[in-house]
Amino acid sequence: MKICVLVKEVPDAAVEKRIDPSTGRMDRSGEKNLNPYDTHAIEAAMQIREGGAVPVEEIVAVTMGPESAVRALHKAVSLGADRSVHLTDAALAGSDVAATGYALAQTLQREKPDLVLLGQQSDDGECYTIGAVVAEHLGMPSLTQVIKMDVESGSLRCERQAEYGYDTVNVALPAVISVGDAINEPRYPSLKAIMGAKKKPLDTLSVGDAGIDAGKVGGDNSAAQWVAVKAPPQKAAGTIIEDEDTDETVEKIVAWLDERKLL
Ligand SMILES: Cc1cc2nc3c(=O)[nH]c(=O)nc-3n(C[C@H](O)[C@H](O)[C@H](O)COP(=O)(O)OP(=O)(O)OC[C@H]3O[C@@H](n4cnc5c(N)ncnc54)[C@H](O)[C@@H]3O)c2cc1C
């Protein structure tokens, strides 16, 4: 079995999310990291390999992103992927979800995976949709929020989290599965794996290499266009009641609640 894991470089969780008003795109400057949700997808691939129900010949990490995204691939390799593929081209900048999903699907076509794994969401765009778009282009079945996966020959038995409980679904391979973060506890990379990650094979592809129609990607060719950006309204300052005399403080809190008909 060959597993491809889609991974994304995102701004570090500690960096405040901002839209660049000059481009209408997310400001992705500053510290970056591998999307934390994608570490669950890599771990899921590793557990399938280690589970031994089917032999896993290869785990390949795939990303689309600027030059810096190579660091996310190194991290993915340090967590267990055997090699990685980096789709990077100026023509891709500004691609919306549909264009990103098309470009990733074209890249995956070359790999012919039996299973494509994704995180449930990216920590920056948070669209939760790439899995479905990729699956549509590849003509493969797709499941989201999968929190348990048992591999049988030629199929997967999955449990997925839904609003009303859990669905158990059998899906034929090849398939595209986005895993929920409840599926596993990702491992930490060993120092040896971190040091060795840069030596693992890495294919860098342009739009042309991946057979992507340049007229279907990039900001100008995306169906979604940013029209305007505005900051959310400022929150009104809260009321702080200092506790100098506890009886008085309690009276003040009760009066505050009473005034707002909360008692
Ligand atoms: C008008 C417009 C312009 C945009 N311009 C840019 C831009 O210039 N640069 C940019 O990075 N984004 C840009 N975006 C956002 C871009 O479309 C999304 O980042 C992308 O479609 C993925 O959506 P998401 O990040 O919300 O992923 P989700 O659907 O929330 O992610 C689910 C999973 O998909 C996988 N995944 C998502 N993105 C990638 C990726 N790139 N490579 C590999 N795996 C991935 C990961 O496994 C992730 O866990 C733009 C969006 C719009 C609407």
The ligand as an SDF file (V2000), in Angstrom:
LIG
                    3D

 53 58  0  0  0  0  0  0  0  0999 V2000
   -8.8870   34.4900   -2.8000 C   0  0  0  0  0  0  0  0  0  0  0  0
   -8.0150   33.5680   -2.0150 C   0  0  0  0  0  0  0  0  0  0  0  0
   -6.6410   33.6920   -2.0880 C   0  0  0  0  0  0  0  0  0  0  0  0
   -5.8120   32.8240   -1.3820 C   0  0  0  0  0  0  0  0  0  0  0  0
   -4.4530   32.9310   -1.4780 N   0  0  0  0  0  0  0  0  0  0  0  0
   -3.6350   32.0590   -0.8520 C   0  0  0  0  0  0  0  0  0  0  0  0
   -2.2050   32.1120   -0.9660 C   0  0  0  0  0  0  0  0  0  0  0  0
   -1.6780   32.9810   -1.6640 O   0  0  0  0  0  0  0  0  0  0  0  0
   -1.4440   31.1980   -0.2830 N   0  0  0  0  0  0  0  0  0  0  0  0
   -2.0300   30.2230    0.4850 C   0  0  0  0  0  0  0  0  0  0  0  0
   -1.3230   29.3990    1.0970 O   0  0  0  0  0  0  0  0  0  0  0  0
   -3.3670   30.1640    0.6010 N   0  0  0  0  0  0  0  0  0  0  0  0
   -4.1750   31.0410   -0.0350 C   0  0  0  0  0  0  0  0  0  0  0  0
   -5.5150   30.9790    0.0950 N   0  0  0  0  0  0  0  0  0  0  0  0
   -6.0410   29.9760    0.9640 C   0  0  0  0  0  0  0  0  0  0  0  0
   -6.0320   28.6630    0.2400 C   0  0  0  0  0  0  0  0  0  0  0  0
   -7.0570   28.5880   -0.6900 O   0  0  0  0  0  0  0  0  0  0  0  0
   -6.2110   27.6550    1.3040 C   0  0  0  0  0  0  0  0  0  0  0  0
   -5.0830   27.6920    2.1250 O   0  0  0  0  0  0  0  0  0  0  0  0
   -6.3050   26.2810    0.6990 C   0  0  0  0  0  0  0  0  0  0  0  0
   -7.3390   26.2350   -0.1950 O   0  0  0  0  0  0  0  0  0  0  0  0
   -6.5320   25.2390    1.7290 C   0  0  0  0  0  0  0  0  0  0  0  0
   -7.6310   25.5690    2.5030 O   0  0  0  0  0  0  0  0  0  0  0  0
   -7.4290   25.4990    4.0370 P   0  0  0  0  0  0  0  0  0  0  0  0
   -6.0660   26.0040    4.3270 O   0  0  0  0  0  0  0  0  0  0  0  0
   -8.5380   26.1610    4.7220 O   0  0  0  0  0  0  0  0  0  0  0  0
   -7.4000   23.9290    4.2510 O   0  0  0  0  0  0  0  0  0  0  0  0
   -8.4100   22.9270    4.9400 P   0  0  0  0  0  0  0  0  0  0  0  0
   -9.4020   22.4660    3.9480 O   0  0  0  0  0  0  0  0  0  0  0  0
   -8.8870   23.4730    6.2510 O   0  0  0  0  0  0  0  0  0  0  0  0
   -7.2850   21.8230    5.1970 O   0  0  0  0  0  0  0  0  0  0  0  0
   -7.5450   20.4530    5.3550 C   0  0  0  0  0  0  0  0  0  0  0  0
   -6.2840   19.6900    5.0820 C   0  0  0  0  0  0  0  0  0  0  0  0
   -5.9340   19.8580    3.7170 O   0  0  0  0  0  0  0  0  0  0  0  0
   -4.5280   19.7360    3.5740 C   0  0  0  0  0  0  0  0  0  0  0  0
   -4.0350   20.9580    2.9170 N   0  0  0  0  0  0  0  0  0  0  0  0
   -4.5960   22.1880    2.8990 C   0  0  0  0  0  0  0  0  0  0  0  0
   -3.8560   23.0340    2.1690 N   0  0  0  0  0  0  0  0  0  0  0  0
   -2.7960   22.3230    1.7180 C   0  0  0  0  0  0  0  0  0  0  0  0
   -1.6590   22.6390    0.9280 C   0  0  0  0  0  0  0  0  0  0  0  0
   -1.4560   23.8590    0.4250 N   0  0  0  0  0  0  0  0  0  0  0  0
   -0.7570   21.6470    0.6660 N   0  0  0  0  0  0  0  0  0  0  0  0
   -0.9460   20.3910    1.1630 C   0  0  0  0  0  0  0  0  0  0  0  0
   -1.9860   20.0430    1.9160 N   0  0  0  0  0  0  0  0  0  0  0  0
   -2.9040   20.9980    2.1890 C   0  0  0  0  0  0  0  0  0  0  0  0
   -3.9520   19.5550    4.9850 C   0  0  0  0  0  0  0  0  0  0  0  0
   -3.8300   18.1750    5.2310 O   0  0  0  0  0  0  0  0  0  0  0  0
   -5.0540   20.1280    5.8570 C   0  0  0  0  0  0  0  0  0  0  0  0
   -5.0370   19.5800    7.1660 O   0  0  0  0  0  0  0  0  0  0  0  0
   -6.3790   31.8330   -0.5730 C   0  0  0  0  0  0  0  0  0  0  0  0
   -7.7730   31.7190   -0.4730 C   0  0  0  0  0  0  0  0  0  0  0  0
   -8.5840   32.5920   -1.1820 C   0  0  0  0  0  0  0  0  0  0  0  0
  -10.0840   32.4450   -1.0530 C   0  0  0  0  0  0  0  0  0  0  0  0
  1  2  1  0
  2  3  1  0
  2 52  2  0
  3  4  2  0
  4  5  1  0
  4 50  1  0
  5  6  2  0
  6  7  1  0
  6 13  1  0
  7  8  2  0
  7  9  1  0
  9 10  1  0
 10 11  2  0
 10 12  1  0
 12 13  2  0
 13 14  1  0
 14 15  1  0
 14 50  1  0
 15 16  1  0
 16 17  1  0
 16 18  1  0
 18 19  1  0
 18 20  1  0
 20 21  1  0
 20 22  1  0
 22 23  1  0
 23 24  1  0
 24 25  2  0
 24 26  1  0
 24 27  1  0
 27 28  1  0
 28 29  2  0
 28 30  1  0
 28 31  1  0
 31 32  1  0
 32 33  1  0
 33 34  1  0
 33 48  1  0
 34 35  1  0
 35 36  1  0
 35 46  1  0
 36 37  1  0
 36 45  1  0
 37 38  2  0
 38 39  1  0
 39 40  1  0
 39 45  2  0
 40 41  1  0
 40 42  2  0
 42 43  1  0
 43 44  2  0
 44 45  1  0
 46 47  1  0
 46 48  1  0
 48 49  1  0
 50 51  2  0
 51 52  1  0
 52 53  1  0
M  END
$$$$
